[in-house]
Amino acid sequence: MSDYQEFTKQINKKTGIDLSLYKEVQMKRRLTSLREKRGFNDFQSYYNAIAQEKELLDEFLDKVTINVSEFYRNASRWSVLESKVLPKLFEKKKKLKIWSAACSTGEEPYTIALVLSQFLDLSQIDILATDIDDNVIARAKKAVYNERALQEMPTKIKETYFTKDGTFFHLDEKIKKCVTFKKHNLLADSYPGSFDLIVCRNVLIYFTEEAKHTIYQNFSNSLVDGGVFFVGSTEQIFSPDQYNFKVLDTFFYQKNM
Ligand SMILES: C[S@@+](CC[C@H](N)C(=O)[O-])C[C@H]1O[C@@H](n2cnc3c(N)ncnc32)[C@H](O)[C@@H]1O
């Protein structure tokens, strides 16, 4: 077994994160550069240090879980959600069950809440948001953002739901209350069910084809018939029919009824 493979086994045991399900070339490149930056010549000695020093472990986890996010990421897709997908889902029921998976620091689930606020009273909105990384979940719960995270946001929404504090923007408590955050590992945990809409964007690109296949199947099982799966803008599904999906619009898949 190679030095890197042995390392992935040890990390899996310690953290529950199975690196072998992430694309190896990319992941190995990222971790090799971090390891070298910290002065370790091989992964075994790097692991020994990680096992002893919490700061090194946190830094390592930060590198594995690429956390970049922003509100209304790829804004044109959110317009499609608002003008086409949600009206279609609302034809059947008013209270939708929604999951934002791999939600990072909260921009994505809060964007869903902000879009839904155009249709519903805020008390009607309840979104589950999950991520593997405790640190991003803690930041998501605080909901304080810099200007960059808000750059794609419509000005009216920004003025209505954010309070500026120096260079930071605080999200309104009423929107915060629409989202419940939980820890969830897409590669290891069981999936909750009966969702009308699942949003999972900009994480599947990091996984192997085999892992993606299992995840798509799990998401399909987690949706109600007619439910919609919204993916990131480089993440089209190859042969969606194998997961009982049909294309509703670019990057939106609907589970067959
Ligand atoms: C680039 S962010 C995407 C955030 C947001 N969905 C978006 O599109 O802006 C990727 C997120 O996936 C999370 N992640 C990585 N591996 C995961 C796993 N196995 N299970 C759940 N979340 C994971 C990371 O912690 C990170 O917050």
Ligand as a Chemical Component Dictionary entry (heavy atoms), coordinates in Angstrom:
data_LIG
# 
_chem_comp.id                   LIG 
_chem_comp.type                 NON-POLYMER 
_chem_comp.pdbx_formal_charge   0 
_chem_comp.three_letter_code    LIG 
# 
loop_
_chem_comp_atom.comp_id 
_chem_comp_atom.atom_id 
_chem_comp_atom.alt_atom_id 
_chem_comp_atom.type_symbol 
_chem_comp_atom.charge 
_chem_comp_atom.model_Cartn_x 
_chem_comp_atom.model_Cartn_y 
_chem_comp_atom.model_Cartn_z 
_chem_comp_atom.pdbx_ordinal 
LIG C1  C1  C 0  -17.515 24.333 -2.309 1  
LIG S1  S1  S 1  -18.553 24.064 -0.911 2  
LIG C2  C2  C 0  -20.147 24.205 -1.661 3  
LIG C3  C3  C 0  -21.068 25.078 -0.890 4  
LIG C4  C4  C 0  -22.427 25.366 -1.541 5  
LIG N1  N1  N 0  -23.156 24.132 -1.787 6  
LIG C5  C5  C 0  -22.273 26.131 -2.814 7  
LIG O1  O1  O 0  -22.479 25.601 -3.908 8  
LIG O2  O2  O -1 -21.924 27.320 -2.746 9  
LIG C6  C6  C 0  -18.363 22.326 -0.625 10 
LIG C7  C7  C 0  -18.866 21.882 0.740  11 
LIG O3  O3  O 0  -18.955 20.449 0.731  12 
LIG C8  C8  C 0  -18.667 19.980 2.023  13 
LIG N2  N2  N 0  -18.323 18.549 1.956  14 
LIG C9  C9  C 0  -17.176 17.973 1.501  15 
LIG N3  N3  N 0  -17.244 16.636 1.619  16 
LIG C10 C10 C 0  -18.481 16.359 2.152  17 
LIG C11 C11 C 0  -19.144 15.159 2.511  18 
LIG N4  N4  N 0  -18.549 13.985 2.341  19 
LIG N5  N5  N 0  -20.389 15.239 3.037  20 
LIG C12 C12 C 0  -20.995 16.451 3.220  21 
LIG N6  N6  N 0  -20.410 17.625 2.897  22 
LIG C13 C13 C 0  -19.168 17.577 2.362  23 
LIG C14 C14 C 0  -17.523 20.872 2.474  24 
LIG O4  O4  O 0  -17.385 20.879 3.877  25 
LIG C15 C15 C 0  -17.942 22.230 1.886  26 
LIG O5  O5  O 0  -18.600 23.010 2.843  27 
# 
loop_
_chem_comp_bond.comp_id 
_chem_comp_bond.atom_id_1 
_chem_comp_bond.atom_id_2 
_chem_comp_bond.value_order 
_chem_comp_bond.pdbx_ordinal 
LIG C1  S1  SING 1  
LIG S1  C2  SING 2  
LIG S1  C6  SING 3  
LIG C2  C3  SING 4  
LIG C3  C4  SING 5  
LIG C4  N1  SING 6  
LIG C4  C5  SING 7  
LIG C5  O1  DOUB 8  
LIG C5  O2  SING 9  
LIG C6  C7  SING 10 
LIG C7  O3  SING 11 
LIG C7  C15 SING 12 
LIG O3  C8  SING 13 
LIG C8  N2  SING 14 
LIG C8  C14 SING 15 
LIG N2  C9  SING 16 
LIG N2  C13 SING 17 
LIG C9  N3  DOUB 18 
LIG N3  C10 SING 19 
LIG C10 C11 SING 20 
LIG C10 C13 DOUB 21 
LIG C11 N4  SING 22 
LIG C11 N5  DOUB 23 
LIG N5  C12 SING 24 
LIG C12 N6  DOUB 25 
LIG N6  C13 SING 26 
LIG C14 O4  SING 27 
LIG C14 C15 SING 28 
LIG C15 O5  SING 29 
# 
